[in-house]
C-alpha cells in the first residue's frame, strides 16, 4: 500500500514531430485506444480526437521507471483486457445530495443519462448540461486545450470523447446552488469508462460543485473490474471563484486514473477537496496553471484505504506570475498492508 503526495512538473503540451516508425509503440495501449475510438464525425472535435489518438499511438504506458510514476505500479492493469460497456441505465439510482436535488447531472460510463439528471432553478445564463446542449457556447476554445493535454491518459480520454459534462457560469453570476456531477461505472465484464468534464467560470463569477465517481454497487463490497480514465478541465477567469469537491469511491477491484487541470486567471480563487476511498489502484493528477497574478489556490486531500489498495495523489502548481499563493493539506488513513 503506497500513498504519495509529490510535486511534479506539468508535462509540456507542445506537439512533437514523430516518425511513423514509432507508431503503436505499446501494443496494450493501442488496444485500449481501439476500444475507446468513437465513430468518425466531421468538424473540430474529430480533429481534436485524431490528434490525441496519434499521440497515444506514439506513447507507452508509464511504469515505475518513470520518475513521476515511480510509486504507481500499473503492471496489474496490463493483465486485464477491457471492453467498452453499454448498459441500460434506467435501473440505476444515484445517491442524491439534498443541496443539489435540482442541479444534478448523471453520466453512466461517460454517457449522459437525462432520466437520472435534474437541472432547474439555476440563474439565468448558467448552463449545466452535456456536450450536445452546450456545443453552441464555444466549448472548442476550452475543451482539450489545458496544459498537460499530451499526458498519455489524458490523450487517451480525448481520443475517445463521446460526451462531456459542461458547467458554464456567465460573467458576474453567483451560483448559490451546489452542482452535483455523478459519474457511474456500470458493467458485467471488465470495461473502460472515460468521463469528461469541462467547467468554465467567466470573470467575476462563483460556483461550487461536487464531482463524484462511483460504482453501480456499494463501493465497500463491489468487486467489479474496470478502468475509469477521467479528465476534468476547469477554466477560472479573472476574479472568479470555484469551490470543487472530488470524490472517488470506485469498486475495490477497479483502476482509476484522474486528471484535474485548472487554469486560473488573475485574482481568481480555487479550492479543491479531493477524497479518495476506492479502487485497487487510484491516481489523481492535479495540475494548476496561472495565467495572471495574485491567484489563490487551496488543495485539500483525504485518502482512506486499506488491504492491497494503492492511492497516489500527484500535484503540480505552476506559480509563474507574481503574488500567487497556494496551500496544500493532505491527510491519509491507512490500514492492513
C-alpha positions as CSV (number, residue, x, y, z in Angstrom):
1,X,0.0,0.0,0.0
2,X,1.5,3.3,-1.1
3,X,0.3,6.9,-0.7
4,X,2.3,9.6,-2.4
5,X,1.8,13.3,-2.5
6,X,4.5,14.9,-4.5
7,X,5.2,17.8,-6.8
8,X,6.0,17.3,-10.4
9,X,6.5,19.5,-13.5
10,X,3.4,19.9,-15.7
11,X,4.1,18.0,-19.0
12,X,5.0,20.0,-22.0
13,X,2.0,20.4,-24.3
14,X,3.8,21.4,-27.4
15,X,3.3,19.0,-30.3
16,X,6.2,16.9,-31.5
17,X,7.1,15.7,-34.9
18,X,7.4,11.9,-34.6
19,X,8.5,9.3,-37.1
20,X,5.9,6.9,-38.4
21,X,8.2,4.1,-37.4
22,X,7.3,4.9,-33.8
23,X,3.6,4.2,-34.3
24,X,1.9,1.7,-31.9
25,X,4.9,1.5,-29.6
26,X,2.8,-0.1,-26.9
27,X,0.5,-2.9,-28.0
28,X,-1.6,-2.8,-24.8
29,X,-2.1,1.0,-25.1
30,X,-3.0,0.6,-28.7
31,X,-5.6,-2.0,-27.8
32,X,-7.1,0.4,-25.2
33,X,-7.2,3.1,-27.9
34,X,-9.0,0.8,-30.3
35,X,-11.6,0.1,-27.5
36,X,-12.4,3.8,-27.0
37,X,-12.3,5.1,-30.6
38,X,-15.7,6.5,-31.5
39,X,-17.4,6.8,-34.8
40,X,-16.0,9.3,-37.2
41,X,-17.6,12.7,-37.3
42,X,-16.9,16.0,-39.1
43,X,-15.6,19.2,-37.6
44,X,-13.2,20.5,-35.0
45,X,-14.0,17.7,-32.4
46,X,-12.9,15.0,-34.7
47,X,-9.7,16.8,-35.4
48,X,-9.1,17.1,-31.6
49,X,-9.7,13.3,-31.3
50,X,-7.4,12.4,-34.2
51,X,-4.5,14.5,-32.9
52,X,-4.9,12.8,-29.4
53,X,-5.1,9.4,-30.9
54,X,-2.0,10.0,-33.0
55,X,-0.1,11.0,-29.8
56,X,-1.3,7.8,-28.0
57,X,-0.1,5.7,-30.8
58,X,3.4,7.2,-30.3
59,X,3.3,6.7,-26.5
60,X,3.7,4.0,-23.9
61,X,2.0,3.4,-20.6
62,X,4.1,4.8,-17.7
63,X,6.0,2.4,-15.5
64,X,7.7,2.7,-12.1
65,X,10.9,3.6,-14.0
66,X,9.3,6.9,-14.9
67,X,10.1,9.5,-12.3
68,X,6.5,10.8,-11.9
69,X,5.1,7.2,-11.7
70,X,7.6,5.6,-9.5
71,X,5.1,5.0,-6.8
72,X,2.2,3.9,-9.0
73,X,2.7,0.4,-10.4
74,X,0.3,-0.2,-13.3
75,X,1.5,-3.8,-14.0
76,X,-1.8,-5.2,-12.7
77,X,-3.6,-3.0,-15.2
78,X,-1.8,-4.7,-18.1
79,X,-3.2,-8.1,-17.1
80,X,-6.8,-7.0,-17.8
81,X,-8.4,-6.9,-21.2
82,X,-11.1,-4.2,-21.2
83,X,-14.1,-3.6,-23.4
84,X,-16.4,-0.7,-23.8
85,X,-19.6,-1.4,-21.8
86,X,-23.1,-0.2,-22.7
87,X,-25.7,-0.7,-20.0
88,X,-29.3,0.2,-19.8
89,X,-29.2,2.9,-17.1
90,X,-32.8,3.3,-16.0
91,X,-32.4,0.7,-13.2
92,X,-29.6,2.8,-11.7
93,X,-30.3,5.3,-8.9
94,X,-27.5,7.6,-7.8
95,X,-27.4,9.0,-4.3
96,X,-28.9,12.4,-4.3
97,X,-27.3,15.3,-2.3
98,X,-30.2,17.3,-0.8
99,X,-28.3,20.5,-1.6
100,X,-28.2,19.5,-5.3
101,X,-31.6,17.8,-5.8
102,X,-32.4,20.0,-8.8
103,X,-28.9,20.6,-10.1
104,X,-27.6,17.2,-10.9
105,X,-26.0,15.6,-14.0
106,X,-25.6,11.8,-14.1
107,X,-23.4,10.0,-16.6
108,X,-23.1,6.2,-16.9
109,X,-19.9,5.0,-18.5
110,X,-19.3,8.5,-19.6
111,X,-22.6,9.0,-21.4
112,X,-25.2,11.5,-20.2
113,X,-28.5,10.0,-18.8
114,X,-31.2,12.6,-18.7
115,X,-33.6,10.3,-16.9
116,X,-31.4,10.4,-13.8
117,X,-30.5,14.0,-14.1
118,X,-32.3,17.1,-12.9
119,X,-31.4,20.7,-13.7
120,X,-33.8,23.5,-12.6
121,X,-33.8,26.8,-10.8
122,X,-30.3,28.0,-11.8
123,X,-29.5,31.6,-12.5
124,X,-30.2,33.0,-16.0
125,X,-27.4,32.1,-18.4
126,X,-25.9,29.2,-16.4
127,X,-25.5,26.1,-18.4
128,X,-25.3,22.7,-16.7
129,X,-25.7,20.0,-19.3
130,X,-24.0,17.6,-21.7
131,X,-21.9,18.3,-24.8
132,X,-24.8,18.4,-27.3
133,X,-26.7,21.0,-25.4
134,X,-23.6,23.2,-24.7
135,X,-21.9,22.9,-28.1
136,X,-23.2,26.4,-29.1
137,X,-21.3,28.1,-26.3
138,X,-17.9,27.9,-28.0
139,X,-16.5,25.0,-26.0
140,X,-13.8,24.4,-28.6
141,X,-11.9,27.3,-27.1
142,X,-11.5,25.3,-23.8
143,X,-12.1,21.6,-24.5
144,X,-8.8,19.7,-24.6
145,X,-6.8,23.0,-24.5
146,X,-5.5,22.9,-21.0
147,X,-1.8,22.4,-20.2
148,X,-0.8,18.8,-20.0
149,X,-3.1,17.6,-22.8
150,X,-0.4,15.2,-24.1
151,X,-0.2,13.2,-20.9
152,X,-0.9,9.7,-22.2
153,X,-4.0,9.0,-20.2
154,X,-5.4,12.5,-20.9
155,X,-4.8,12.0,-24.6
156,X,-6.5,8.5,-24.4
157,X,-9.5,10.2,-22.9
158,X,-9.5,12.9,-25.6
159,X,-9.2,10.4,-28.4
160,X,-12.4,8.7,-27.2
161,X,-14.5,11.8,-26.3
162,X,-18.1,10.7,-26.7
163,X,-19.9,13.1,-24.3
164,X,-18.9,15.9,-21.9
165,X,-20.4,17.2,-18.6
166,X,-20.4,21.0,-19.1
167,X,-20.8,23.6,-16.4
168,X,-20.7,27.2,-17.7
169,X,-21.2,30.2,-15.5
170,X,-21.5,33.6,-17.2
171,X,-19.8,36.8,-16.2
172,X,-20.5,38.1,-12.7
173,X,-23.1,35.4,-11.9
174,X,-23.0,33.8,-8.5
175,X,-24.5,30.3,-8.4
176,X,-25.6,29.6,-4.8
177,X,-26.9,26.2,-5.6
178,X,-24.5,23.3,-5.3
179,X,-23.9,21.4,-8.6
180,X,-23.5,17.6,-8.4
181,X,-21.8,15.7,-11.3
182,X,-22.2,12.0,-10.9
183,X,-20.2,9.5,-13.0
184,X,-21.3,5.9,-12.5
185,X,-19.3,2.9,-13.8
186,X,-21.6,0.0,-14.6
187,X,-20.9,-3.3,-16.4
188,X,-20.6,-7.0,-16.1
189,X,-17.3,-7.6,-17.8
190,X,-14.0,-5.7,-17.4
191,X,-14.6,-2.4,-19.2
192,X,-13.2,1.1,-19.7
193,X,-15.1,4.2,-18.9
194,X,-13.8,7.7,-19.9
195,X,-15.8,10.5,-18.2
196,X,-15.0,14.1,-19.3
197,X,-15.9,17.3,-17.6
198,X,-15.5,21.0,-18.6
199,X,-16.1,23.8,-16.2
200,X,-15.9,27.5,-17.3
201,X,-16.3,30.3,-14.7
202,X,-16.3,33.6,-16.5
203,X,-14.8,36.7,-14.9
204,X,-16.4,37.7,-11.6
205,X,-18.5,34.5,-11.3
206,X,-18.7,32.0,-8.4
207,X,-19.7,28.3,-8.4
208,X,-19.4,25.3,-6.1
209,X,-19.6,21.7,-7.5
210,X,-19.2,18.1,-6.4
211,X,-17.7,15.7,-8.9
212,X,-18.3,12.1,-7.9
213,X,-17.0,8.8,-9.3
214,X,-18.7,5.6,-8.1
215,X,-19.6,2.1,-8.9
216,X,-23.2,0.9,-9.5
217,X,-22.9,-1.1,-6.3
218,X,-21.9,-0.4,-2.8
219,X,-18.2,0.5,-3.2
220,X,-17.1,-1.2,0.0
221,X,-18.3,-4.6,-1.2
222,X,-18.2,-4.2,-5.0
223,X,-15.6,-6.2,-6.9
224,X,-16.4,-5.0,-10.5
225,X,-13.2,-4.8,-12.6
226,X,-13.0,-1.7,-14.8
227,X,-10.8,1.3,-15.7
228,X,-12.1,4.8,-15.1
229,X,-9.9,7.3,-17.0
230,X,-11.4,10.7,-16.2
231,X,-10.4,14.2,-17.2
232,X,-11.7,17.5,-15.8
233,X,-10.7,20.8,-17.2
234,X,-11.5,23.9,-15.1
235,X,-11.1,27.4,-16.5
236,X,-11.3,30.2,-13.9
237,X,-11.2,33.6,-15.5
238,X,-10.3,36.9,-13.8
239,X,-11.7,37.4,-10.3
240,X,-13.8,34.3,-10.5
241,X,-14.1,31.6,-7.8
242,X,-14.6,27.8,-8.0
243,X,-15.0,25.5,-5.0
244,X,-14.5,22.0,-6.1
245,X,-15.0,18.7,-4.3
246,X,-13.9,15.5,-6.0
247,X,-15.0,12.1,-4.5
248,X,-13.6,8.8,-5.9
249,X,-15.1,5.6,-4.4
250,X,-14.8,3.1,-7.2
251,X,-15.0,-0.7,-6.8
252,X,-12.2,-2.3,-4.7
253,X,-11.0,-4.1,-7.8
254,X,-11.2,-1.1,-10.2
255,X,-8.4,1.1,-11.6
256,X,-8.9,4.9,-11.5
257,X,-6.7,7.5,-13.3
258,X,-8.0,11.0,-13.0
259,X,-6.7,14.4,-14.2
260,X,-7.9,17.8,-12.9
261,X,-6.4,20.6,-15.0
262,X,-7.1,24.0,-13.6
263,X,-6.3,27.3,-15.4
264,X,-6.5,30.4,-13.2
265,X,-6.8,34.0,-14.4
266,X,-5.6,36.9,-12.3
267,X,-7.2,37.4,-8.8
268,X,-9.1,34.1,-9.2
269,X,-9.6,31.7,-6.3
270,X,-9.8,27.9,-6.5
271,X,-10.3,25.3,-3.7
272,X,-10.2,21.6,-4.3
273,X,-11.2,19.0,-1.7
274,X,-10.1,15.6,-3.2
275,X,-11.4,12.5,-1.4
276,X,-10.0,9.0,-2.4
277,X,-11.8,6.0,-1.0
278,X,-12.0,3.2,-3.5
279,X,-10.1,1.4,-6.3
280,X,-7.4,-1.2,-6.4
281,X,-5.1,1.4,-7.9
282,X,-6.2,5.1,-7.9
283,X,-4.2,8.0,-9.2
284,X,-5.2,11.7,-9.2
285,X,-3.1,14.2,-11.2
286,X,-3.9,17.7,-10.1
287,X,-2.3,20.4,-12.2
288,X,-2.7,24.2,-11.6
289,X,-1.5,26.8,-14.1
290,X,-1.7,30.6,-13.6
291,X,-2.4,33.0,-16.5
292,X,-2.3,36.1,-14.3
293,X,-1.0,37.4,-11.0
294,X,-2.4,37.3,-7.5
295,X,-4.2,33.9,-7.6
296,X,-5.3,31.9,-4.6
297,X,-5.1,28.1,-4.7
298,X,-6.1,25.7,-1.9
299,X,-5.7,22.0,-2.3
300,X,-7.0,19.7,0.4
301,X,-6.9,15.9,0.2
302,X,-8.2,13.0,2.2
303,X,-7.3,9.3,1.4
304,X,-8.8,6.4,3.2
305,X,-7.6,3.0,2.0
306,X,-6.7,-0.5,3.3
307,X,-5.8,-4.0,2.2
308,X,-3.9,-4.0,-1.1
309,X,-5.2,-0.7,-2.3
310,X,-2.8,1.9,-3.7
311,X,-3.6,5.6,-3.9
312,X,-1.3,8.2,-5.4
313,X,-2.0,12.0,-5.4
314,X,0.3,13.9,-7.7
315,X,0.0,17.7,-7.6
316,X,1.8,20.4,-9.7
317,X,1.3,24.1,-9.2
318,X,2.9,26.5,-11.6
319,X,3.1,29.9,-9.9
320,X,4.6,31.7,-12.9
321,X,3.1,35.1,-12.1
322,X,3.7,37.3,-9.0
323,X,1.8,37.4,-5.8
324,X,0.2,34.0,-6.2
325,X,-0.5,32.0,-3.0
326,X,-1.0,28.2,-2.6
327,X,-1.8,26.0,0.4
328,X,-1.9,22.2,0.4
329,X,-3.1,19.9,3.2
330,X,-3.3,16.1,2.5
331,X,-4.4,13.6,5.2
332,X,-4.4,9.8,4.9
333,X,-5.9,7.0,6.9
334,X,-4.5,3.5,6.1
335,X,-5.0,0.0,7.3
336,X,-3.9,-3.6,6.7
337,X,-1.0,-3.9,4.2
